[in-house]
């Protein structure tokens, strides 16, 4: 069983891996992340490269390069302790591997370092991480529709995510929020999203219903993504919370944390109970004066 379970898990993940490989972002990121390894270890690429090894072998790492790679491994392990999704783990590996590659190439030859840095900049400008395109029960708002929808029916509870497509944290949270919408969406509990990177007025301006959302899009404040709970059209809770300096208080956007902090199980049961009378329609009370009974006849 110790061997069968990992094999089954690997087979189960094969379709997902194939979808990843079909997107150019991941193969190109992997190529950039392993560029120095390929140049240093694969002949004839490694032939003629400078080396500080005692044996002068250009196709093997010297002691300084090993130190840099070990330091990279330690940083990746520390950063991945707070990662929730597979995309976050892979994103951290790619990001720090590229930084280490740039250092190693500049140490090897400044021309190779400049070439690698140029390739990374071109990749960053032309190849964006793929957006989540899976199933979800989420309504997308614009700067003109969010206030109208929140005020349409005050009995409906809304959980709205304020996000931006350029934010890696928002991209990592997208499948989690979509999964929550599939589990908890009902007629009395809805899920919504606002792209504050596109509709900047939503995050800063005064809305029609006198709510100031105050979600900063600056990367320095780390307020993206922001989840806000609206009950009766009014904000009652948000995560992450904001300190006096306008910075977000550290909070992990995991499915367990969202369910616990927002009391989703309780909200879901309450929303379903409130929705039942509306679906069945109002019942006429007994002994209504306009109603004729058999005894009266």
Phi, psi and omega per residue, in radians:
X1 nan -0.547 -3.136
X2 -1.123 -0.451 3.129
X3 -1.619 -0.632 -3.054
X4 -1.182 -0.733 -3.080
X5 -1.046 -0.845 3.094
X6 -1.101 -0.608 3.121
X7 -1.151 -0.728 3.101
X8 -1.123 -0.706 3.098
X9 -1.096 -0.680 3.118
X10 -1.150 -0.756 3.123
X11 -1.119 -0.651 3.131
X12 -1.142 -0.573 -3.096
X13 -1.523 -0.089 -3.110
X14 -1.034 -0.800 3.111
X15 -1.023 -0.716 3.112
X16 -1.120 -0.701 3.111
X17 -1.137 -0.663 3.117
X18 -1.132 -0.685 3.100
X19 -1.132 -0.661 3.099
X20 -1.102 -0.804 -3.092
X21 -1.175 -0.433 3.136
X22 -1.288 -0.254 3.120
X23 -1.681 2.277 -3.045
X24 -1.111 -0.405 -3.074
X25 -1.051 -0.795 -3.050
X26 -1.272 -0.822 3.085
X27 -1.064 -0.692 3.135
X28 -1.202 -0.666 3.071
X29 -1.100 -0.736 3.112
X30 -1.106 -0.671 3.122
X31 -1.136 -0.755 3.104
X32 -1.184 -0.614 -3.118
X33 -1.228 -0.437 -3.120
X34 -1.935 0.251 -3.054
X35 -1.046 -0.813 -3.105
X36 -1.160 -0.677 3.103
X37 -1.029 -0.747 3.133
X38 -1.165 -0.764 -3.113
X39 -1.149 -0.670 -3.073
X40 -1.388 -0.550 -2.972
X41 -1.855 -0.330 -3.017
X42 -1.761 2.030 3.010
X43 -1.339 2.614 0.060
X44 -1.525 0.164 -3.112
X45 -1.090 -0.616 -3.058
X46 -1.423 -0.236 -3.106
X47 -1.145 2.277 3.101
X48 1.526 -0.029 3.103
X49 -1.330 2.527 3.093
X50 -1.191 2.577 -3.135
X51 -2.569 2.523 3.100
X52 -1.752 0.217 3.099
X53 -1.237 2.601 -3.138
X54 -1.148 -0.601 3.135
X55 -1.455 -0.096 3.094
X56 1.249 0.269 -3.128
X57 -1.274 1.998 -3.098
X58 -1.372 -0.159 -3.080
X59 -1.798 0.514 3.079
X60 -2.558 2.714 -3.110
X61 -1.248 2.477 2.979
X62 -1.554 3.072 -3.005
X63 -1.128 -0.598 3.137
X64 -1.210 -0.682 3.111
X65 -1.157 -0.644 3.083
X66 -1.119 -0.712 3.107
X67 -1.061 -0.782 3.141
X68 -1.097 -0.738 -3.138
X69 -1.178 -0.653 3.088
X70 -1.160 -0.694 3.102
X71 -1.112 -0.702 3.073
X72 -1.031 -0.791 -3.132
X73 -1.058 -0.707 -3.141
X74 -1.139 -0.720 -3.137
X75 -1.142 -0.766 -3.133
X76 -1.082 -0.728 3.124
X77 -1.112 -0.684 3.129
X78 -1.186 -0.744 -3.123
X79 -1.211 -0.602 -3.085
X80 -1.334 -0.135 3.081
X81 -1.130 -0.497 -3.131
X82 -1.749 0.019 -3.137
X83 -1.334 2.502 -3.094
X84 -1.837 -0.855 -3.041
X85 -1.760 2.890 3.094
X86 -1.102 -0.652 3.132
X87 -1.062 -0.657 3.111
X88 -1.168 -0.727 3.100
X89 -1.061 -0.862 -3.109
X90 -1.150 -0.674 3.123
X91 -1.073 -0.720 3.097
X92 -1.130 -0.726 3.127
X93 -1.085 -0.804 3.137
X94 -1.091 -0.804 -3.053
X95 -1.101 -0.894 -3.092
X96 -1.278 -0.476 3.065
X97 -1.168 -0.661 3.101
X98 -1.163 -0.686 3.088
X99 -1.082 -0.791 3.127
X100 -1.127 -0.681 3.105
X101 -1.076 -0.729 3.130
X102 -1.085 -0.765 3.126
X103 -1.084 -0.784 -3.109
X104 -1.147 -0.714 3.130
X105 -1.180 -0.725 3.108
X106 -1.134 -0.628 3.096
X107 -1.171 -0.616 -3.119
X108 -1.275 -0.873 -3.119
X109 -2.843 2.227 -3.080
X110 -1.074 -0.544 3.117
X111 -1.192 -0.700 3.089
X112 -1.177 -0.625 3.098
X113 -1.135 -0.747 3.118
X114 -1.155 -0.674 3.110
X115 -1.120 -0.777 3.139
X116 -1.142 -0.711 3.118
X117 -1.102 -0.682 3.094
X118 -1.112 -0.761 3.119
X119 -1.077 -0.686 3.126
X120 -1.148 -0.703 3.133
X121 -1.149 -0.758 3.109
X122 -1.092 -0.746 3.114
X123 -1.081 -0.737 -3.116
X124 -1.118 -0.609 -3.083
X125 -1.444 -0.483 -3.012
X126 -1.877 -0.373 -3.049
X127 -2.151 1.896 -3.113
X128 -1.696 2.637 3.069
X129 -1.064 2.454 -3.133
X130 -1.159 2.431 3.117
X131 -1.446 2.703 3.118
X132 -1.184 2.255 -3.106
X133 -2.217 0.395 -3.098
X134 -1.453 -3.072 -3.129
X135 -1.208 2.579 -3.141
X136 -2.893 2.738 2.996
X137 -2.013 1.275 -3.046
X138 -2.275 2.359 3.079
X139 -1.740 2.240 -3.128
X140 -1.662 2.224 -3.087
X141 -1.791 2.724 2.949
X142 -1.945 -3.112 3.135
X143 -1.169 -0.327 -3.100
X144 -1.716 -0.330 -3.022
X145 -1.798 -0.326 -3.036
X146 -1.144 -0.785 -3.134
X147 -1.164 -0.689 3.133
X148 -1.095 -0.721 -3.106
X149 -1.256 -0.680 3.134
X150 -1.150 -0.539 -3.114
X151 -1.606 -0.130 -3.060
X152 -1.114 -0.821 3.141
X153 -2.451 1.856 -3.073
X154 -1.222 -0.213 3.117
X155 -1.370 -0.291 -3.116
X156 -1.484 2.292 3.051
X157 -1.614 2.355 -3.113
X158 -2.077 2.401 2.916
X159 -2.010 1.965 -3.013
X160 -1.989 2.293 3.071
X161 -1.761 2.218 3.022
X162 -1.709 2.075 -2.972
X163 -2.434 2.994 3.013
X164 -2.488 2.413 -3.072
X165 -1.146 -0.428 -3.115
X166 -1.381 -0.196 -3.097
X167 -1.469 2.138 3.119
X168 -1.159 -0.576 3.107
X169 -1.128 -0.683 3.104
X170 -1.158 -0.695 3.132
X171 -1.139 -0.652 3.125
X172 -1.230 -0.573 -3.111
X173 -1.407 -0.323 -3.054
X174 -0.964 -0.870 3.132
X175 -1.160 -0.513 3.105
X176 -1.185 -0.798 -3.139
X177 -1.150 -0.654 3.106
X178 -1.120 -0.724 3.127
X179 -1.135 -0.680 3.090
X180 -1.113 -0.679 3.127
X181 -1.144 -0.611 3.116
X182 -1.195 -0.565 -3.085
X183 -1.466 -0.631 -2.924
X184 -2.014 -0.128 -3.113
X185 -1.170 2.329 3.042
X186 -2.656 -3.093 -3.051
X187 -1.145 -0.391 -3.137
X188 -1.854 -0.044 -3.139
X189 -2.401 1.950 -3.070
X190 -2.047 2.742 3.118
X191 -2.074 2.391 -3.120
X192 -2.419 2.861 3.119
X193 -2.445 2.543 3.070
X194 -2.277 2.181 3.091
X195 -1.465 1.637 -3.108
X196 -1.310 -0.243 3.016
X197 -1.238 -0.510 3.112
X198 -1.653 -0.783 3.135
X199 -1.817 1.381 -3.060
X200 -1.165 -0.432 -3.129
X201 -1.149 -0.465 -3.111
X202 -1.122 -0.653 -3.027
X203 -1.419 -0.383 -3.019
X204 -2.098 -0.495 -3.006
X205 -1.519 2.859 3.113
X206 -1.392 2.134 -3.085
X207 -1.432 3.027 -3.063
X208 -1.149 -0.534 -3.106
X209 -1.650 0.315 3.040
X210 1.167 0.482 3.003
X211 -1.761 2.299 3.004
X212 -1.845 1.952 -2.985
X213 -1.271 -0.600 3.033
X214 0.891 1.003 3.054
X215 -1.953 1.907 -3.109
X216 -1.334 2.386 3.106
X217 -1.651 0.062 3.133
X218 -1.250 2.298 3.107
X219 -1.065 -0.431 -3.098
X220 -1.212 -0.540 -3.109
X221 -1.421 -0.332 3.109
X222 0.983 0.729 3.137
X223 -1.653 0.008 -3.141
X224 -1.920 2.300 -0.053
X225 -1.358 2.805 3.028
X226 -2.171 2.281 3.067
X227 -1.853 2.244 3.128
X228 -2.183 2.312 3.082
X229 -1.688 2.169 3.115
X230 -1.969 2.155 3.065
X231 -2.207 2.179 -3.048
X232 1.149 0.484 3.137
X233 1.376 0.074 -3.078
X234 -2.090 2.474 3.088
X235 -1.181 2.223 3.112
X236 -2.036 -0.257 -3.094
X237 -2.902 2.620 3.032
X238 -2.596 2.643 3.005
X239 -2.416 2.348 0.030
X240 -1.361 2.737 3.045
X241 -1.322 2.774 -3.080
X242 -1.947 2.322 3.112
X243 -1.482 -3.081 -3.076
X244 -1.148 -0.433 3.137
X245 -1.507 0.015 3.120
X246 1.468 0.211 3.127
X247 -1.763 2.630 -3.107
X248 -1.313 2.383 3.019
X249 -1.301 2.303 -3.059
X250 -0.932 2.240 -3.125
X251 -2.649 2.348 -3.104
X252 -1.573 2.158 -3.109
X253 -1.516 1.224 3.047
X254 -1.795 2.816 3.139
X255 -1.084 -0.700 -3.135
X256 -1.113 -0.739 -3.128
X257 -1.141 -0.723 -3.140
X258 -1.129 -0.772 -3.138
X259 -1.082 -0.741 -3.095
X260 -1.281 -0.850 -3.046
X261 -1.188 -0.646 -3.101
X262 -1.659 0.061 3.132
X263 0.889 0.882 -3.041
X264 -1.105 -0.661 3.131
X265 -1.078 -0.767 3.121
X266 -1.179 -0.749 3.116
X267 -1.081 -0.683 -3.118
X268 -1.145 -0.809 3.139
X269 -1.136 -0.701 3.125
X270 -1.145 -0.717 -3.137
X271 -1.161 -0.659 3.123
X272 -1.168 -0.677 3.119
X273 -1.159 -0.689 3.124
X274 -1.224 -0.490 -3.095
X275 -1.361 -0.444 -3.081
X276 -1.066 -0.846 3.114
X277 -1.070 -0.594 -3.137
X278 -1.215 -0.638 -3.135
X279 -1.263 -0.651 -3.114
X280 -1.379 -0.396 -3.112
X281 1.554 2.720 -3.113
X282 -1.198 2.320 3.121
X283 -1.550 2.510 -3.138
X284 -1.381 2.170 -3.081
X285 -1.138 2.611 -3.133
X286 -1.178 2.593 3.106
X287 1.296 0.489 3.137
X288 -1.126 2.362 -3.036
X289 -1.129 -0.463 -3.116
X290 -1.497 -0.020 -3.050
X291 -1.754 2.303 -3.135
X292 -1.579 2.264 3.101
X293 -1.720 2.921 -3.128
X294 -1.114 -0.594 -3.130
X295 -1.140 -0.692 3.128
X296 -1.120 -0.626 -3.134
X297 -1.177 nan nan
